[in-house]
Each structure stands twice: as structure tokens, then as C-alpha cells.
Amino acid sequence: MTLEESIIKVNKAIKNADEVSKKLTTKDRKKLSKSTFCGPNRSFPVNDCQHAATAKAFLKRAKFSAATKKKIAACINRRAKSMGCKPGKPAKANIELADRLVDAEIFKTTRELVDQSIENEGVDLDFTDCESC
């Protein structure tokens, strides 16, 4: 890896750390572009590596159909890769922060969809309003 590539990676990591440390309010969430979300109805937000890990955790818990899970997972992985998140590593990220994110407003729609999928196993979601899916 060249020095320039290392500097780019460090800058991405700093940017991601700054984004994670900032609490996302409802107002902040509404400002995020549609492409930040990997599910319908602005669910599964992936705006940084920690949110990518949290989205993956929610997806594992969900009881969506295999096709729906595959589509959401592909989007989460694409977004995570584009942000320079290390594969496999985000899931081991700060557990306290992950717990706070799960309860945060930004994951409200995701929580609701996952809870519905648990009650109605094999649910297919409508992705017509999902720009990044």
C-alpha cells in the first residue's frame, strides 16, 4: 500500500469515526439521502461502518423471505465496501454504541419491519421506493 493510499484510508476512517460519534436525530435522519438506506421506507440506514454492522445484525434477526434478505444484504455490503468498512470487523465494533444505535430513532423503521417479519415469517418487502436497493 502506498503512502497516498494509506492517507486516503486514514481520512475515511476519521470521517467514519466522526459520523459515528455524532448522534443522529430525527432531523438528521430526514436529511440523509435515499441512497443511504438499504431497505424500503428508509429502513436499514448505512451511513457509516457502525450503522452497517447494526443493519447486518438487524437483518440476521429478521424473518424476511430469502430474496428480500439477499437484496438488503447486497446493498449493505455495497455501501460498507464503498465506505471502506472492513468485512467482518464492524460486527465486533463498540457494543455499547451498537446497543444505543439499535434503540436510536434512525433504526425505528428498521426495528418495526424486523418485528413484523418475526411475527409473519417469510415476508416479502416492496422495494419500489428504495433508491439504493
N, CA, C and O atoms as CSV, one atom per row, in Angstrom:
chain,resi,resn,atom,element,x,y,z
A,1,MET,N,N,0.851,-1.168,0.000
A,1,MET,CA,C,0.000,0.000,0.000
A,1,MET,C,C,0.905,1.241,0.000
A,1,MET,O,O,1.861,1.342,0.768
A,2,THR,N,N,0.568,2.167,-0.880
A,2,THR,CA,C,1.361,3.393,-0.974
A,2,THR,C,C,0.986,4.349,0.154
A,2,THR,O,O,-0.029,4.166,0.826
A,3,LEU,N,N,1.811,5.364,0.350
A,3,LEU,CA,C,1.540,6.377,1.364
A,3,LEU,C,C,0.229,7.096,1.061
A,3,LEU,O,O,-0.567,7.370,1.959
A,4,GLU,N,N,0.019,7.395,-0.213
A,4,GLU,CA,C,-1.208,8.083,-0.608
A,4,GLU,C,C,-2.450,7.241,-0.290
A,4,GLU,O,O,-3.445,7.760,0.214
A,5,GLU,N,N,-2.383,5.942,-0.587
A,5,GLU,CA,C,-3.495,5.047,-0.281
A,5,GLU,C,C,-3.741,4.964,1.227
A,5,GLU,O,O,-4.886,4.921,1.675
A,6,SER,N,N,-2.659,4.943,2.001
A,6,SER,CA,C,-2.779,4.908,3.458
A,6,SER,C,C,-3.437,6.166,3.985
A,6,SER,O,O,-4.278,6.105,4.881
A,7,ILE,N,N,-3.056,7.308,3.430
A,7,ILE,CA,C,-3.643,8.589,3.855
A,7,ILE,C,C,-5.134,8.604,3.539
A,7,ILE,O,O,-5.935,9.060,4.355
A,8,ILE,N,N,-5.509,8.113,2.369
A,8,ILE,CA,C,-6.925,8.064,1.981
A,8,ILE,C,C,-7.703,7.188,2.959
A,8,ILE,O,O,-8.794,7.554,3.394
A,9,LYS,N,N,-7.131,6.014,3.309
A,9,LYS,CA,C,-7.797,5.114,4.247
A,9,LYS,C,C,-7.960,5.763,5.621
A,9,LYS,O,O,-9.013,5.643,6.248
A,10,VAL,N,N,-6.927,6.441,6.079
A,10,VAL,CA,C,-6.984,7.108,7.390
A,10,VAL,C,C,-8.045,8.202,7.363
A,10,VAL,O,O,-8.818,8.340,8.311
A,11,ASN,N,N,-8.090,8.976,6.287
A,11,ASN,CA,C,-9.091,10.039,6.179
A,11,ASN,C,C,-10.509,9.473,6.191
A,11,ASN,O,O,-11.403,10.053,6.807
A,12,LYS,N,N,-10.722,8.331,5.507
A,12,LYS,CA,C,-12.036,7.682,5.516
A,12,LYS,C,C,-12.395,7.227,6.928
A,12,LYS,O,O,-13.532,7.382,7.374
A,13,ALA,N,N,-11.402,6.660,7.627
A,13,ALA,CA,C,-11.638,6.188,8.992
A,13,ALA,C,C,-11.989,7.345,9.920
A,13,ALA,O,O,-12.876,7.219,10.764
A,14,ILE,N,N,-11.303,8.456,9.770
A,14,ILE,CA,C,-11.586,9.635,10.590
A,14,ILE,C,C,-12.993,10.139,10.299
A,14,ILE,O,O,-13.749,10.458,11.216
A,15,LYS,N,N,-13.339,10.209,9.013
A,15,LYS,CA,C,-14.678,10.668,8.637
A,15,LYS,C,C,-15.737,9.748,9.229
A,15,LYS,O,O,-16.732,10.217,9.782
A,16,ASN,N,N,-15.524,8.435,9.115
A,16,ASN,CA,C,-16.484,7.475,9.661
A,16,ASN,C,C,-16.583,7.586,11.177
A,16,ASN,O,O,-17.679,7.496,11.730
A,17,ALA,N,N,-15.453,7.781,11.858
A,17,ALA,CA,C,-15.463,7.923,13.315
A,17,ALA,C,C,-16.233,9.168,13.725
A,17,ALA,O,O,-16.991,9.139,14.694
A,18,ASP,N,N,-16.045,10.257,12.996
A,18,ASP,CA,C,-16.775,11.490,13.291
A,18,ASP,C,C,-18.273,11.283,13.130
A,18,ASP,O,O,-19.058,11.770,13.944
A,19,GLU,N,N,-18.676,10.561,12.082
A,19,GLU,CA,C,-20.090,10.320,11.834
A,19,GLU,C,C,-20.700,9.426,12.906
A,19,GLU,O,O,-21.841,9.639,13.315
A,20,VAL,N,N,-19.942,8.418,13.368
A,20,VAL,CA,C,-20.453,7.501,14.386
A,20,VAL,C,C,-20.629,8.223,15.711
A,20,VAL,O,O,-21.607,7.996,16.424
A,21,SER,N,N,-19.678,9.097,16.040
A,21,SER,CA,C,-19.733,9.763,17.337
A,21,SER,C,C,-20.874,10.775,17.410
A,21,SER,O,O,-21.298,11.147,18.504
A,22,LYS,N,N,-21.373,11.221,16.268
A,22,LYS,CA,C,-22.462,12.178,16.238
A,22,LYS,C,C,-23.789,11.430,16.368
A,22,LYS,O,O,-24.062,10.510,15.597
A,23,LYS,N,N,-24.599,11.816,17.326
A,23,LYS,CA,C,-25.907,11.188,17.495
A,23,LYS,C,C,-26.823,11.687,16.391
A,23,LYS,O,O,-26.936,12.890,16.158
A,24,LEU,N,N,-27.469,10.763,15.722
A,24,LEU,CA,C,-28.390,11.131,14.657
A,24,LEU,C,C,-29.773,11.388,15.228
A,24,LEU,O,O,-30.377,10.512,15.847
A,25,THR,N,N,-30.254,12.572,15.019
A,25,THR,CA,C,-31.594,12.927,15.446
A,25,THR,C,C,-32.565,12.616,14.305
A,25,THR,O,O,-32.145,12.282,13.197
A,26,THR,N,N,-33.841,12.726,14.580
A,26,THR,CA,C,-34.842,12.530,13.537
A,26,THR,C,C,-34.600,13.521,12.403
A,26,THR,O,O,-34.718,13.177,11.227
A,27,LYS,N,N,-34.261,14.748,12.768
A,27,LYS,CA,C,-33.993,15.782,11.770
A,27,LYS,C,C,-32.793,15.385,10.896
A,27,LYS,O,O,-32.833,15.530,9.674
A,28,ASP,N,N,-31.729,14.883,11.536
A,28,ASP,CA,C,-30.548,14.429,10.789
A,28,ASP,C,C,-30.902,13.270,9.867
A,28,ASP,O,O,-30.446,13.215,8.725
A,29,ARG,N,N,-31.724,12.338,10.369
A,29,ARG,CA,C,-32.110,11.164,9.586
A,29,ARG,C,C,-32.876,11.579,8.335
A,29,ARG,O,O,-32.673,11.021,7.257
A,30,LYS,N,N,-33.755,12.560,8.491
A,30,LYS,CA,C,-34.544,13.030,7.351
A,30,LYS,C,C,-33.673,13.692,6.302
A,30,LYS,O,O,-34.036,13.718,5.126
A,31,LYS,N,N,-32.526,14.232,6.708
A,31,LYS,CA,C,-31.618,14.884,5.776
A,31,LYS,C,C,-30.792,13.881,4.967
A,31,LYS,O,O,-30.249,14.227,3.917
A,32,LEU,N,N,-30.697,12.641,5.453
A,32,LEU,CA,C,-29.913,11.634,4.740
A,32,LEU,C,C,-30.571,11.322,3.401
A,32,LEU,O,O,-31.796,11.268,3.296
A,33,SER,N,N,-29.750,11.120,2.392
A,33,SER,CA,C,-30.293,10.824,1.061
A,33,SER,C,C,-30.912,9.424,1.038
A,33,SER,O,O,-30.590,8.575,1.869
A,34,LYS,N,N,-31.790,9.203,0.087
A,34,LYS,CA,C,-32.434,7.896,-0.049
A,34,LYS,C,C,-31.406,6.788,-0.249
A,34,LYS,O,O,-31.616,5.652,0.177
A,35,SER,N,N,-30.301,7.124,-0.897
A,35,SER,CA,C,-29.286,6.111,-1.183
A,35,SER,C,C,-28.549,5.642,0.070
A,35,SER,O,O,-27.792,4.673,0.011
A,36,THR,N,N,-28.758,6.311,1.197
A,36,THR,CA,C,-28.141,5.913,2.464
A,36,THR,C,C,-28.841,4.687,3.048
A,36,THR,O,O,-28.267,3.989,3.885
A,37,PHE,N,N,-30.060,4.421,2.622
A,37,PHE,CA,C,-30.873,3.351,3.187
A,37,PHE,C,C,-30.891,2.138,2.262
A,37,PHE,O,O,-30.921,2.275,1.039
A,38,CYS,N,N,-30.872,0.956,2.860
A,38,CYS,CA,C,-30.827,-0.283,2.075
A,38,CYS,C,C,-32.134,-1.063,2.104
A,38,CYS,O,O,-32.189,-2.191,1.615
A,39,GLY,N,N,-33.161,-0.493,2.656
A,39,GLY,CA,C,-34.454,-1.162,2.698
A,39,GLY,C,C,-35.561,-0.195,2.338
A,39,GLY,O,O,-35.336,1.012,2.250
A,40,PRO,N,N,-36.749,-0.718,2.132
A,40,PRO,CA,C,-37.891,0.142,1.800
A,40,PRO,C,C,-38.279,1.022,2.990
A,40,PRO,O,O,-37.946,0.720,4.136
A,41,ASN,N,N,-38.979,2.097,2.703
A,41,ASN,CA,C,-39.457,3.016,3.737
A,41,ASN,C,C,-38.317,3.593,4.570
A,41,ASN,O,O,-38.464,3.819,5.771
A,42,ARG,N,N,-37.172,3.830,3.914
A,42,ARG,CA,C,-35.992,4.408,4.578
A,42,ARG,C,C,-35.557,3.557,5.765
A,42,ARG,O,O,-35.223,4.080,6.828
A,43,SER,N,N,-35.565,2.249,5.574
A,43,SER,CA,C,-35.109,1.328,6.617
A,43,SER,C,C,-33.686,0.873,6.304
A,43,SER,O,O,-33.187,1.097,5.201
A,44,PHE,N,N,-33.055,0.253,7.248
A,44,PHE,CA,C,-31.690,-0.238,7.147
A,44,PHE,C,C,-30.722,0.875,6.717
A,44,PHE,O,O,-30.113,0.794,5.650
A,45,PRO,N,N,-30.583,1.925,7.563
A,45,PRO,CA,C,-29.662,3.017,7.242
A,45,PRO,C,C,-28.205,2.554,7.323
A,45,PRO,O,O,-27.819,1.861,8.264
A,46,VAL,N,N,-27.412,2.939,6.342
A,46,VAL,CA,C,-25.997,2.577,6.303
A,46,VAL,C,C,-25.217,3.837,5.938
A,46,VAL,O,O,-24.767,3.999,4.803
A,47,ASN,N,N,-25.065,4.726,6.920
A,47,ASN,CA,C,-24.345,5.976,6.674
A,47,ASN,C,C,-22.919,5.933,7.196
A,47,ASN,O,O,-22.153,6.862,6.945
A,48,ASP,N,N,-22.537,4.876,7.920
A,48,ASP,CA,C,-21.160,4.697,8.383
A,48,ASP,C,C,-20.970,3.218,8.731
A,48,ASP,O,O,-21.911,2.428,8.666
A,49,CYS,N,N,-19.741,2.860,9.100
A,49,CYS,CA,C,-19.425,1.447,9.349
A,49,CYS,C,C,-20.209,0.875,10.532
A,49,CYS,O,O,-20.650,-0.273,10.479
A,50,GLN,N,N,-20.386,1.651,11.585
A,50,GLN,CA,C,-21.128,1.158,12.740
A,50,GLN,C,C,-22.594,0.888,12.375
A,50,GLN,O,O,-23.181,-0.102,12.813
A,51,HIS,N,N,-23.170,1.779,11.571
A,51,HIS,CA,C,-24.551,1.561,11.146
A,51,HIS,C,C,-24.642,0.356,10.205
A,51,HIS,O,O,-25.651,-0.350,10.200
A,52,ALA,N,N,-23.605,0.119,9.417
A,52,ALA,CA,C,-23.584,-1.064,8.550
A,52,ALA,C,C,-23.609,-2.328,9.407
A,52,ALA,O,O,-24.334,-3.274,9.100
A,53,ALA,N,N,-22.814,-2.343,10.485
A,53,ALA,CA,C,-22.789,-3.505,11.376
A,53,ALA,C,C,-24.147,-3.704,12.047
A,53,ALA,O,O,-24.622,-4.832,12.183
A,54,THR,N,N,-24.763,-2.604,12.462
A,54,THR,CA,C,-26.067,-2.689,13.113
A,54,THR,C,C,-27.129,-3.172,12.127
A,54,THR,O,O,-27.987,-3.982,12.478
A,55,ALA,N,N,-27.066,-2.671,10.897
A,55,ALA,CA,C,-28.019,-3.107,9.866
A,55,ALA,C,C,-27.873,-4.605,9.604
A,55,ALA,O,O,-28.870,-5.310,9.451
A,56,LYS,N,N,-26.628,-5.090,9.554
A,56,LYS,CA,C,-26.394,-6.528,9.349
A,56,LYS,C,C,-26.986,-7.337,10.500
A,56,LYS,O,O,-27.575,-8.398,10.289
A,57,ALA,N,N,-26.823,-6.821,11.727
A,57,ALA,CA,C,-27.360,-7.525,12.896
A,57,ALA,C,C,-28.885,-7.596,12.827
A,57,ALA,O,O,-29.476,-8.638,13.112
A,58,PHE,N,N,-29.517,-6.486,12.449
A,58,PHE,CA,C,-30.975,-6.476,12.305
A,58,PHE,C,C,-31.400,-7.472,11.232
A,58,PHE,O,O,-32.383,-8.192,11.404
A,59,LEU,N,N,-30.665,-7.516,10.132
A,59,LEU,CA,C,-31.030,-8.397,9.033
A,59,LEU,C,C,-30.944,-9.862,9.451
A,59,LEU,O,O,-31.775,-10.673,9.042
A,60,LYS,N,N,-29.948,-10.202,10.260
A,60,LYS,CA,C,-29.819,-11.584,10.739
A,60,LYS,C,C,-31.029,-11.979,11.583
A,60,LYS,O,O,-31.468,-13.128,11.552
A,61,ARG,N,N,-31.559,-11.023,12.332
A,61,ARG,CA,C,-32.692,-11.280,13.216
A,61,ARG,C,C,-34.016,-11.348,12.453
A,61,ARG,O,O,-34.965,-11.992,12.901
A,62,ALA,N,N,-34.072,-10.690,11.312
A,62,ALA,CA,C,-35.307,-10.579,10.543
A,62,ALA,C,C,-35.725,-11.919,9.955
A,62,ALA,O,O,-34.896,-12.795,9.710
A,63,LYS,N,N,-37.006,-12.058,9.739
A,63,LYS,CA,C,-37.573,-13.273,9.144
A,63,LYS,C,C,-38.161,-12.968,7.770
A,63,LYS,O,O,-39.204,-13.511,7.405
A,64,PHE,N,N,-37.493,-12.100,7.007
A,64,PHE,CA,C,-37.940,-11.786,5.659
A,64,PHE,C,C,-37.719,-12.993,4.764
A,64,PHE,O,O,-37.039,-13.946,5.144
A,65,SER,N,N,-38.293,-12.944,3.587
A,65,SER,CA,C,-38.051,-14.015,2.618
A,65,SER,C,C,-36.567,-13.989,2.235
A,65,SER,O,O,-35.885,-12.983,2.428
A,66,ALA,N,N,-36.087,-15.087,1.699
A,66,ALA,CA,C,-34.679,-15.180,1.309
A,66,ALA,C,C,-34.332,-14.123,0.258
A,66,ALA,O,O,-33.250,-13.538,0.300
A,67,ALA,N,N,-35.236,-13.881,-0.670
A,67,ALA,CA,C,-34.994,-12.895,-1.733
A,67,ALA,C,C,-34.861,-11.489,-1.153
A,67,ALA,O,O,-33.995,-10.718,-1.566
A,68,THR,N,N,-35.721,-11.166,-0.198
A,68,THR,CA,C,-35.677,-9.846,0.430
A,68,THR,C,C,-34.379,-9.678,1.211
A,68,THR,O,O,-33.715,-8.647,1.102
A,69,LYS,N,N,-34.015,-10.690,1.999
A,69,LYS,CA,C,-32.768,-10.623,2.774
A,69,LYS,C,C,-31.563,-10.465,1.847
A,69,LYS,O,O,-30.642,-9.701,2.135
A,70,LYS,N,N,-31.581,-11.187,0.746
A,70,LYS,CA,C,-30.463,-11.146,-0.193
A,70,LYS,C,C,-30.309,-9.733,-0.771
A,70,LYS,O,O,-29.194,-9.225,-0.896
A,71,LYS,N,N,-31.415,-9.117,-1.116
A,71,LYS,CA,C,-31.396,-7.778,-1.704
A,71,LYS,C,C,-30.877,-6.739,-0.694
A,71,LYS,O,O,-30.052,-5.895,-1.041
A,72,ILE,N,N,-31.359,-6.804,0.542
A,72,ILE,CA,C,-30.920,-5.867,1.571
A,72,ILE,C,C,-29.443,-6.106,1.899
A,72,ILE,O,O,-28.671,-5.155,2.018
A,73,ALA,N,N,-29.054,-7.372,2.043
A,73,ALA,CA,C,-27.660,-7.699,2.366
A,73,ALA,C,C,-26.708,-7.197,1.282
A,73,ALA,O,O,-25.639,-6.671,1.589
A,74,ALA,N,N,-27.090,-7.356,0.033
A,74,ALA,CA,C,-26.232,-6.890,-1.065
A,74,ALA,C,C,-26.024,-5.385,-0.980
A,74,ALA,O,O,-24.915,-4.894,-1.189
A,75,CYS,N,N,-27.076,-4.662,-0.677
A,75,CYS,CA,C,-26.989,-3.209,-0.550
A,75,CYS,C,C,-26.106,-2.819,0.635
A,75,CYS,O,O,-25.248,-1.945,0.508
A,76,ILE,N,N,-26.313,-3.463,1.791
A,76,ILE,CA,C,-25.494,-3.163,2.976
A,76,ILE,C,C,-24.026,-3.412,2.663
A,76,ILE,O,O,-23.172,-2.589,2.991
A,77,ASN,N,N,-23.731,-4.536,2.034
A,77,ASN,CA,C,-22.340,-4.870,1.710
A,77,ASN,C,C,-21.732,-3.883,0.718
A,77,ASN,O,O,-20.568,-3.506,0.855
A,78,ARG,N,N,-22.510,-3.463,-0.279
A,78,ARG,CA,C,-22.022,-2.465,-1.252
A,78,ARG,C,C,-21.676,-1.155,-0.556
A,78,ARG,O,O,-20.607,-0.582,-0.767
A,79,ARG,N,N,-22.603,-0.696,0.278
A,79,ARG,CA,C,-22.393,0.586,0.985
A,79,ARG,C,C,-21.203,0.482,1.928
A,79,ARG,O,O,-20.384,1.399,1.994
A,80,ALA,N,N,-21.099,-0.628,2.660
A,80,ALA,CA,C,-19.991,-0.812,3.604
A,80,ALA,C,C,-18.653,-0.819,2.861
A,80,ALA,O,O,-17.685,-0.199,3.301
A,81,LYS,N,N,-18.613,-1.512,1.753
A,81,LYS,CA,C,-17.375,-1.574,0.968
A,81,LYS,C,C,-17.004,-0.194,0.435
A,81,LYS,O,O,-15.831,0.180,0.437
A,82,SER,N,N,-18.001,0.563,-0.019
A,82,SER,CA,C,-17.718,1.891,-0.574
A,82,SER,C,C,-17.209,2.862,0.490
A,82,SER,O,O,-16.532,3.839,0.172
A,83,MET,N,N,-17.538,2.588,1.764
A,83,MET,CA,C,-17.067,3.447,2.853
A,83,MET,C,C,-15.749,2.954,3.449
A,83,MET,O,O,-15.186,3.587,4.342
A,84,GLY,N,N,-15.270,1.830,2.950
A,84,GLY,CA,C,-14.005,1.301,3.441
A,84,GLY,C,C,-14.125,0.498,4.727
A,84,GLY,O,O,-13.131,0.312,5.429
A,85,CYS,N,N,-15.321,0.021,5.048
A,85,CYS,CA,C,-15.506,-0.801,6.244
A,85,CYS,C,C,-14.845,-2.157,6.010
A,85,CYS,O,O,-14.940,-2.721,4.920
A,86,LYS,N,N,-14.185,-2.666,7.024
A,86,LYS,CA,C,-13.530,-3.962,6.890
A,86,LYS,C,C,-14.565,-5.075,7.013
A,86,LYS,O,O,-15.358,-5.076,7.955
A,87,PRO,N,N,-14.570,-6.024,6.074
A,87,PRO,CA,C,-15.532,-7.128,6.144
A,87,PRO,C,C,-15.348,-7.923,7.434
A,87,PRO,O,O,-14.229,-8.284,7.797
A,88,GLY,N,N,-16.443,-8.186,8.112
A,88,GLY,CA,C,-16.383,-8.988,9.327
A,88,GLY,C,C,-16.035,-8.208,10.577
A,88,GLY,O,O,-16.409,-8.613,11.677
A,89,LYS,N,N,-15.339,-7.116,10.437
A,89,LYS,CA,C,-14.901,-6.348,11.592
A,89,LYS,C,C,-16.000,-5.498,12.224
A,89,LYS,O,O,-16.061,-5.424,13.451
A,90,PRO,N,N,-16.880,-4.847,11.439
A,90,PRO,CA,C,-17.859,-3.959,12.063
A,90,PRO,C,C,-18.729,-4.632,13.115
A,90,PRO,O,O,-19.147,-3.982,14.073
A,91,ALA,N,N,-19.008,-5.923,12.953
A,91,ALA,CA,C,-19.859,-6.613,13.915
A,91,ALA,C,C,-19.214,-6.673,15.290
A,91,ALA,O,O,-19.908,-6.828,16.295
A,92,LYS,N,N,-17.881,-6.551,15.343
A,92,LYS,CA,C,-17.170,-6.577,16.606
A,92,LYS,C,C,-16.926,-5.166,17.137
A,92,LYS,O,O,-16.152,-4.970,18.073
A,93,ALA,N,N,-17.580,-4.208,16.542
A,93,ALA,CA,C,-17.393,-2.810,16.924
A,93,ALA,C,C,-17.952,-2.562,18.323
A,93,ALA,O,O,-18.519,-3.460,18.946
A,94,ASN,N,N,-17.789,-1.377,18.788
A,94,ASN,CA,C,-18.206,-0.933,20.107
A,94,ASN,C,C,-19.627,-1.416,20.436
A,94,ASN,O,O,-20.599,-0.941,19.850
A,95,ILE,N,N,-19.736,-2.352,21.368
A,95,ILE,CA,C,-21.027,-2.959,21.707
A,95,ILE,C,C,-21.981,-1.939,22.330
A,95,ILE,O,O,-23.173,-1.933,22.025
A,96,GLU,N,N,-21.457,-1.080,23.200
A,96,GLU,CA,C,-22.307,-0.048,23.809
A,96,GLU,C,C,-22.923,0.842,22.741
A,96,GLU,O,O,-24.115,1.148,22.781
A,97,LEU,N,N,-22.093,1.254,21.783
A,97,LEU,CA,C,-22.579,2.113,20.710
A,97,LEU,C,C,-23.607,1.361,19.865
A,97,LEU,O,O,-24.636,1.923,19.491
A,98,ALA,N,N,-23.334,0.113,19.571
A,98,ALA,CA,C,-24.278,-0.689,18.783
A,98,ALA,C,C,-25.617,-0.801,19.510
A,98,ALA,O,O,-26.671,-0.702,18.882
A,99,ASP,N,N,-25.583,-1.006,20.824
A,99,ASP,CA,C,-26.831,-1.076,21.595
A,99,ASP,C,C,-27.595,0.236,21.530
A,99,ASP,O,O,-28.821,0.239,21.412
A,100,ARG,N,N,-26.872,1.356,21.608
A,100,ARG,CA,C,-27.532,2.662,21.518
A,100,ARG,C,C,-28.121,2.861,20.129
A,100,ARG,O,O,-29.213,3.412,19.989
A,101,LEU,N,N,-27.399,2.415,19.096
A,101,LEU,CA,C,-27.892,2.579,17.734
A,101,LEU,C,C,-29.160,1.766,17.508
A,101,LEU,O,O,-30.087,2.234,16.847
A,102,VAL,N,N,-29.207,0.559,18.048
A,102,VAL,CA,C,-30.382,-0.291,17.880
A,102,VAL,C,C,-31.618,0.409,18.432
A,102,VAL,O,O,-32.708,0.288,17.873
A,103,ASP,N,N,-31.447,1.138,19.524
A,103,ASP,CA,C,-32.570,1.851,20.141
A,103,ASP,C,C,-32.779,3.242,19.567
A,103,ASP,O,O,-33.754,3.910,19.910
A,104,ALA,N,N,-31.879,3.688,18.697
A,104,ALA,CA,C,-31.935,5.053,18.182
A,104,ALA,C,C,-33.072,5.241,17.183
A,104,ALA,O,O,-33.561,4.286,16.579
A,105,GLU,N,N,-33.471,6.479,17.032
A,105,GLU,CA,C,-34.548,6.858,16.113
A,105,GLU,C,C,-34.233,6.434,14.676
A,105,GLU,O,O,-35.140,6.064,13.930
A,106,ILE,N,N,-32.958,6.484,14.284
A,106,ILE,CA,C,-32.591,6.179,12.900
A,106,ILE,C,C,-32.977,4.747,12.511
A,106,ILE,O,O,-33.211,4.471,11.334
A,107,PHE,N,N,-33.047,3.842,13.480
A,107,PHE,CA,C,-33.397,2.457,13.184
A,107,PHE,C,C,-34.851,2.126,13.514
A,107,PHE,O,O,-35.227,0.954,13.528
A,108,LYS,N,N,-35.674,3.144,13.782
A,108,LYS,CA,C,-37.069,2.902,14.160
A,108,LYS,C,C,-37.823,2.109,13.093
A,108,LYS,O,O,-38.462,1.103,13.401
A,109,THR,N,N,-37.750,2.558,11.844
A,109,THR,CA,C,-38.449,1.870,10.751
A,109,THR,C,C,-37.902,0.457,10.576
A,109,THR,O,O,-38.656,-0.486,10.338
A,110,THR,N,N,-36.583,0.322,10.697
A,110,THR,CA,C,-35.962,-0.993,10.564
A,110,THR,C,C,-36.465,-1.927,11.659
A,110,THR,O,O,-36.832,-3.070,11.388
A,111,ARG,N,N,-36.478,-1.431,12.904
A,111,ARG,CA,C,-36.977,-2.243,14.020
A,111,ARG,C,C,-38.403,-2.706,13.758
A,111,ARG,O,O,-38.737,-3.871,13.974
A,112,GLU,N,N,-39.244,-1.782,13.289
A,112,GLU,CA,C,-40.640,-2.123,13.028
A,112,GLU,C,C,-40.757,-3.201,11.954
A,112,GLU,O,O,-41.536,-4.143,12.102
A,113,LEU,N,N,-39.980,-3.065,10.865
A,113,LEU,CA,C,-40.035,-4.070,9.794
A,113,LEU,C,C,-39.541,-5.425,10.284
A,113,LEU,O,O,-40.126,-6.457,9.957
A,114,VAL,N,N,-38.451,-5.423,11.076
A,114,VAL,CA,C,-37.914,-6.682,11.588
A,114,VAL,C,C,-38.920,-7.336,12.535
A,114,VAL,O,O,-39.142,-8.545,12.470
A,115,ASP,N,N,-39.525,-6.539,13.412
A,115,ASP,CA,C,-40.529,-7.086,14.328
A,115,ASP,C,C,-41.706,-7.689,13.556
A,115,ASP,O,O,-42.208,-8.753,13.917
A,116,GLN,N,N,-42.147,-7.004,12.487
A,116,GLN,CA,C,-43.238,-7.537,11.665
A,116,GLN,C,C,-42.820,-8.841,10.990
A,116,GLN,O,O,-43.625,-9.761,10.848
A,117,SER,N,N,-41.552,-8.911,10.576
A,117,SER,CA,C,-41.087,-10.122,9.894
A,117,SER,C,C,-41.034,-11.308,10.852
A,117,SER,O,O,-41.245,-12.451,10.448
A,118,ILE,N,N,-40.751,-11.029,12.120
A,118,ILE,CA,C,-40.709,-12.100,13.112
A,118,ILE,C,C,-42.128,-12.641,13.351
A,118,ILE,O,O,-42.328,-13.845,13.515
A,119,GLU,N,N,-43.098,-11.731,13.366
A,119,GLU,CA,C,-44.493,-12.138,13.554
A,119,GLU,C,C,-45.047,-12.856,12.322
A,119,GLU,O,O,-45.887,-13.747,12.451
A,120,ASN,N,N,-44.581,-12.472,11.128
A,120,ASN,CA,C,-45.079,-13.025,9.862
A,120,ASN,C,C,-43.904,-13.525,9.042
A,120,ASN,O,O,-43.498,-12.878,8.077
A,121,GLU,N,N,-43.364,-14.655,9.411
A,121,GLU,CA,C,-42.154,-15.184,8.797
A,121,GLU,C,C,-42.299,-15.327,7.277
A,121,GLU,O,O,-43.345,-15.739,6.774
A,122,GLY,N,N,-41.216,-14.975,6.554
A,122,GLY,CA,C,-41.190,-15.110,5.102
A,122,GLY,C,C,-41.754,-13.920,4.355
A,122,GLY,O,O,-42.080,-14.029,3.173
A,123,VAL,N,N,-41.875,-12.787,5.026
A,123,VAL,CA,C,-42.450,-11.581,4.427
A,123,VAL,C,C,-41.569,-11.084,3.277
A,123,VAL,O,O,-40.344,-11.041,3.398
A,124,ASP,N,N,-42.199,-10.711,2.167
A,124,ASP,CA,C,-41.510,-10.039,1.067
A,124,ASP,C,C,-41.798,-8.556,1.202
A,124,ASP,O,O,-42.933,-8.164,1.475
A,125,LEU,N,N,-40.781,-7.728,1.012
A,125,LEU,CA,C,-40.954,-6.286,1.127
A,125,LEU,C,C,-41.076,-5.643,-0.246
A,125,LEU,O,O,-40.586,-6.180,-1.239
A,126,ASP,N,N,-41.726,-4.504,-0.293
A,126,ASP,CA,C,-41.883,-3.737,-1.524
A,126,ASP,C,C,-40.724,-2.743,-1.623
A,126,ASP,O,O,-40.610,-1.846,-0.787
A,127,PHE,N,N,-39.875,-2.891,-2.620
A,127,PHE,CA,C,-38.695,-2.063,-2.776
A,127,PHE,C,C,-38.895,-0.940,-3.790
A,127,PHE,O,O,-37.913,-0.334,-4.218
A,128,THR,N,N,-40.110,-0.648,-4.182
A,128,THR,CA,C,-40.341,0.357,-5.226
A,128,THR,C,C,-39.888,1.752,-4.817
A,128,THR,O,O,-39.535,2.558,-5.678
A,129,ASP,N,N,-39.890,2.056,-3.511
A,129,ASP,CA,C,-39.473,3.397,-3.075
A,129,ASP,C,C,-38.028,3.422,-2.582
A,129,ASP,O,O,-37.600,4.411,-1.988
A,130,CYS,N,N,-37.289,2.372,-2.813
A,130,CYS,CA,C,-35.919,2.271,-2.305
A,130,CYS,C,C,-34.919,2.554,-3.421
A,130,CYS,O,O,-34.665,1.703,-4.274
A,131,GLU,N,N,-34.361,3.749,-3.405
A,131,GLU,CA,C,-33.453,4.193,-4.445
A,131,GLU,C,C,-32.154,3.376,-4.530
A,131,GLU,O,O,-31.682,3.086,-5.629
A,132,SER,N,N,-31.577,3.004,-3.381
A,132,SER,CA,C,-30.285,2.330,-3.392
A,132,SER,C,C,-30.394,0.816,-3.441
A,132,SER,O,O,-29.377,0.129,-3.527
A,133,CYS,N,N,-31.621,0.280,-3.388
A,133,CYS,CA,C,-31.795,-1.168,-3.409
A,133,CYS,C,C,-31.655,-1.653,-4.816
A,133,CYS,O,O,-31.766,-2.853,-5.069
